[in-house]
């Protein structure tokens, strides 16, 4: 993507998200998940860009090490243009645990979409929320609690994880950085 200087960072980001949607469709085993991902692709394809927020933190310092998949490398090309923020669940971690909300860049009607980044050896706390959620691990191997399980399971890059509404879930990075995209959908027709 960086080899195409005439494409704006917003368009590069949209292309990245459409690539993620294609990967998620391939990995989806459930018709409901395929439908949610298809709706996300339609949403991002027609989404109106927004002006990014002024208050962001610097892209994670170790992000350049998260290069073990094509999608991760594609994201790194635009990472300095993304609205990275500290997670409210992990205050005072700066960009060692960071979030990026694509809803800050695009007017997405039915989805909450973002990135979760963890430096090596860190934990994102267990939490729950009403919307269902898919995670696509873009880079790194980590121990995830997901899908209603009470145990953590090791998951490598390229895997798709699902959390039912109100499932308790969290993640612990290993000795490599973790980069994962999350997709929550708010329309209950899926």
Buried (B, 14 or more C-beta within 10 A) or exposed (E): BEEEEEBEBBBBBBBBBBBBBEBBBEBBEEEEBBBBBBBBBEBBEEBEEBEBEEEBBEBBEBBEBBBBBEBBBBBBBBBEBBBBBBBEEBEEBBBBBBBBBBBBBBEBEBBBBBBBBBBBEBBBEEEEEEBBBBBBBBBBBBBBBBEEEEEBEEBEBBBBBBBEEEBEBBBBBBEBBBBBBBBBBEEEEB
